[in-house]
Amino acid sequence: MDFSNLCTLLYDILLLNYDKKERLIDFTVAKRNYLNIMRKVHPDKCSHPLAKQASQHVVGAWTALQDMDLYELYIRYGRYGLDEDCPMEWELMPQSISLIRHIILGEKDPLDATATTAGNQEESEVEIVDLTSDYEEENEEEEEEEPQPEPQPEPQPEPQPEPQFEQTYRICIKEIKSHRTRGNQLKFLVQWDQVAIDPIWETKEVLLKDHQAKLTGYLKSLQQFHKRSFVLLIRSNPDLGALLKN
């Protein structure tokens, strides 16, 4: 399986090297990095404005990787395997990673670029206002003499047809990727017919109702390549075993 495009943020925030092919990490190194980072980034010891955010991300990453079920899902599916059971502010994690690299490795403070950009934007806005003001003063009399055109009604946009994926979404399953049990509820990670839509955790009941063929195919594959997981699944869900007898 190609893991090259999967999310690595949980590894990056703990400053971990990992096996690019199997996405495996050394937990001894991971624990040591976690402790060292928290000693320096924890908001009680670090006054940086992003310290609280970064420390929350570090704790969240370490907690997820310690859970063997979540770790296996992250290896195989990246962030999409964790979104439901391990919600994080993924879009803010690169900023937290930059702060950690700034504190631990001496790289650039992530807020330096933000402050510079904001300062440049403010100067640019002031310059635009000044130029517009000068232009209006020089052409004030000419503008008064020009006749004002009558306002024209704005054209109404034509109604657009609904995107095709809205009509086909959740009709055909492309692939069932994995399964898990949380709170005594069995769910399957499903890639529906539109690849642009991220995989979604669906309940067993949804698949038994309208997608028995795909579910049967997943169970046969599990039986062939992951026998232990298959046995545990069938023992706790005899209704799935009945699918294979039909």
C-alpha positions as CSV (number, residue, x, y, z in Angstrom):
1,M,0.0,0.0,0.0
2,D,1.3,3.5,-0.9
3,F,1.5,5.6,2.3
4,S,3.4,8.5,0.7
5,N,0.5,10.9,0.6
6,L,-0.9,10.2,4.1
7,C,-0.9,12.7,7.0
8,T,2.3,12.8,9.1
9,L,1.4,15.6,11.5
10,L,1.3,13.4,14.6
11,Y,4.8,12.3,13.8
12,D,6.1,15.8,12.9
13,I,4.8,17.4,16.1
14,L,6.8,15.0,18.2
15,L,9.9,15.5,15.9
16,L,9.9,11.8,15.0
17,N,11.7,10.0,12.3
18,Y,9.6,7.2,10.9
19,D,9.7,4.3,8.4
20,K,8.6,5.9,5.1
21,K,7.4,2.6,3.8
22,E,5.5,1.2,6.8
23,R,4.9,4.5,8.7
24,L,6.2,2.8,11.9
25,I,7.8,4.8,14.8
26,D,10.1,4.0,17.7
27,F,7.9,4.4,20.9
28,T,10.9,4.7,23.1
29,V,12.1,7.8,21.1
30,A,8.5,9.0,20.9
31,K,8.0,9.0,24.7
32,R,11.4,10.7,25.2
33,N,10.5,13.4,22.7
34,Y,7.1,13.9,24.2
35,L,8.5,14.5,27.6
36,N,11.2,16.8,26.4
37,I,8.9,18.9,24.3
38,M,6.3,19.3,27.1
39,R,9.0,20.5,29.5
40,K,9.8,23.4,27.2
41,V,6.5,24.1,25.5
42,H,4.0,23.8,28.4
43,P,2.3,27.2,29.0
44,D,3.4,27.1,32.7
45,K,7.1,27.3,31.4
46,C,6.7,29.0,28.1
47,S,5.2,32.5,27.6
48,H,4.9,32.3,23.8
49,P,1.3,33.0,22.6
50,L,1.1,29.7,20.8
51,A,2.4,27.6,23.8
52,K,-1.1,26.5,25.0
53,Q,-2.2,25.5,21.5
54,A,1.1,23.6,20.8
55,S,1.1,21.7,24.1
56,Q,-2.5,20.6,23.5
57,H,-1.5,19.3,20.1
58,V,1.5,17.4,21.5
59,V,-0.7,15.8,24.2
60,G,-3.3,14.8,21.6
61,A,-0.7,13.3,19.3
62,W,1.0,11.3,22.0
63,T,-2.4,10.1,23.4
64,A,-3.5,8.9,19.9
65,L,-0.3,7.1,19.1
66,Q,-0.3,5.3,22.4
67,D,-3.7,3.7,21.6
68,M,-2.8,0.7,19.4
69,D,-6.1,0.8,17.6
70,L,-5.8,4.5,16.7
71,Y,-2.1,4.0,15.9
72,E,-3.0,1.3,13.4
73,L,-5.8,3.4,11.8
74,Y,-3.4,6.4,11.5
75,I,-0.7,4.2,9.8
76,R,-3.3,3.0,7.2
77,Y,-5.5,6.1,6.7
78,G,-3.8,9.1,8.2
79,R,-6.0,11.7,9.8
80,Y,-9.2,10.3,8.2
81,G,-8.9,7.2,10.5
82,L,-9.0,9.4,13.6
83,D,-11.4,12.3,12.8
84,E,-14.3,10.8,14.8
85,D,-12.5,9.4,17.9
86,C,-9.6,11.8,18.1
87,P,-10.8,15.2,16.9
88,M,-8.0,17.8,16.5
89,E,-7.6,21.2,15.0
90,W,-5.6,19.7,12.2
91,E,-5.4,23.0,10.3
92,L,-3.5,24.6,13.2
93,M,-1.0,21.8,13.7
94,P,1.6,23.1,11.2
95,Q,1.7,26.4,13.2
96,S,2.2,24.4,16.4
97,I,4.9,22.3,14.7
98,S,6.7,25.5,13.7
99,L,6.7,26.7,17.3
100,I,8.1,23.5,18.6
101,R,10.9,23.5,16.0
102,H,11.5,27.1,16.9
103,I,11.9,26.3,20.6
104,I,13.7,23.0,20.3
105,L,15.7,23.4,17.1
106,G,16.1,27.1,17.0
107,E,14.2,27.6,13.8
108,K,12.2,30.8,12.9
109,D,9.3,31.8,15.2
110,P,6.0,31.2,13.3
111,L,4.7,34.5,14.5
112,D,7.5,36.5,13.0
113,A,6.3,36.0,9.4
114,T,2.7,36.8,10.5
115,A,3.7,40.0,12.1
116,T,5.8,41.0,9.0
117,T,2.9,40.2,6.7
118,A,0.4,42.2,8.8
119,G,2.8,45.2,8.9
120,N,3.3,45.2,5.1
121,Q,-0.5,44.9,4.6
122,E,-1.1,47.9,6.8
123,E,1.4,50.0,5.0
124,S,-0.1,49.0,1.6
125,E,-3.6,49.9,2.7
126,V,-2.5,53.3,3.9
127,E,-0.7,54.0,0.6
128,I,-3.8,53.0,-1.4
129,V,-6.0,55.4,0.6
130,D,-3.6,58.3,0.1
131,L,-3.4,57.7,-3.7
132,T,-7.2,57.6,-4.0
133,S,-7.6,60.8,-2.0
134,D,-5.1,62.7,-4.2
135,Y,-6.9,61.5,-7.4
136,E,-10.3,62.6,-6.1
137,E,-9.0,66.1,-5.2
138,E,-7.5,66.6,-8.7
139,N,-10.6,65.5,-10.6
140,E,-13.4,66.8,-8.4
141,E,-14.7,69.4,-10.8
142,E,-14.6,67.1,-13.9
143,E,-16.5,64.4,-12.1
144,E,-19.3,66.8,-11.1
145,E,-19.9,67.8,-14.8
146,E,-20.2,64.2,-16.0
147,P,-23.8,63.0,-16.3
148,Q,-24.6,60.1,-14.0
149,P,-26.0,57.0,-15.9
150,E,-29.3,55.6,-14.8
151,P,-28.8,52.5,-12.6
152,Q,-29.3,49.3,-14.4
153,P,-31.0,46.3,-12.8
154,E,-28.5,43.6,-11.9
155,P,-28.9,40.5,-14.1
156,Q,-30.2,37.5,-12.2
157,P,-28.0,34.5,-12.3
158,E,-29.4,31.4,-14.0
159,P,-30.1,28.5,-11.7
160,Q,-27.3,26.0,-11.7
161,P,-27.9,22.3,-11.8
162,E,-27.0,20.5,-8.6
163,P,-23.6,18.8,-8.7
164,Q,-23.8,15.2,-9.8
165,F,-22.2,13.8,-6.7
166,E,-25.1,15.0,-4.6
167,Q,-27.4,12.7,-6.6
168,T,-25.1,9.7,-6.5
169,Y,-23.6,10.1,-3.0
170,R,-24.1,7.0,-0.8
171,I,-25.6,5.0,-3.6
172,C,-22.5,3.0,-4.5
173,I,-19.6,1.9,-2.3
174,K,-16.2,2.1,-3.8
175,E,-14.4,0.4,-0.9
176,I,-14.8,-0.7,2.7
177,K,-11.4,0.1,4.2
178,S,-11.5,-1.0,7.9
179,H,-13.8,-1.6,10.9
180,R,-13.8,-0.8,14.6
181,T,-16.0,-1.0,17.7
182,R,-16.6,2.0,20.0
183,G,-19.1,2.1,22.7
184,N,-20.5,-1.4,21.7
185,Q,-21.2,0.0,18.2
186,L,-19.6,-1.5,15.2
187,K,-18.7,0.9,12.4
188,F,-16.9,0.5,9.0
189,L,-14.7,3.0,7.3
190,V,-16.3,3.5,3.9
191,Q,-15.1,5.2,0.7
192,W,-18.3,6.1,-1.2
193,D,-18.7,6.5,-4.9
194,Q,-17.2,10.0,-4.9
195,V,-13.4,9.9,-4.3
196,A,-13.4,13.6,-3.6
197,I,-15.4,12.9,-0.4
198,D,-13.3,11.7,2.5
199,P,-14.0,8.2,3.8
200,I,-16.8,8.1,6.4
201,W,-17.4,5.8,9.4
202,E,-20.8,4.1,8.8
203,T,-22.7,1.8,11.1
204,K,-23.2,-1.9,10.5
205,E,-26.9,-1.4,10.1
206,V,-26.4,1.0,7.1
207,L,-24.3,-1.6,5.2
208,L,-26.5,-4.5,6.1
209,K,-29.6,-2.7,4.8
210,D,-28.4,-1.7,1.2
211,H,-24.8,-2.9,0.7
212,Q,-24.6,-6.5,1.7
213,A,-22.6,-7.5,-1.4
214,K,-19.8,-5.0,-0.6
215,L,-19.9,-6.0,3.1
216,T,-19.6,-9.7,2.2
217,G,-16.6,-9.0,0.0
218,Y,-14.9,-7.1,2.9
219,L,-15.6,-10.0,5.3
220,K,-14.1,-12.5,2.8
221,S,-11.0,-10.4,2.4
222,L,-10.7,-10.1,6.1
223,Q,-11.0,-13.8,6.5
224,Q,-8.3,-14.4,4.0
225,F,-5.7,-11.8,5.1
226,H,-6.6,-11.0,8.8
227,K,-7.9,-14.2,10.3
228,R,-7.7,-13.2,13.9
229,S,-9.5,-9.9,13.3
230,F,-12.1,-11.8,11.3
231,V,-12.8,-14.4,14.0
232,L,-13.2,-11.7,16.7
233,L,-15.6,-9.8,14.4
234,I,-17.8,-12.8,13.6
235,R,-17.9,-14.0,17.2
236,S,-19.3,-10.6,18.4
237,N,-21.5,-10.1,15.3
238,P,-23.2,-13.4,14.3
239,D,-25.4,-11.6,11.8
240,L,-22.3,-10.9,9.7
241,G,-21.4,-14.5,9.8
242,A,-24.8,-15.3,8.3
243,L,-23.9,-13.2,5.2
244,L,-21.1,-15.7,4.3
245,K,-23.5,-18.7,4.6
246,N,-26.0,-17.2,2.0
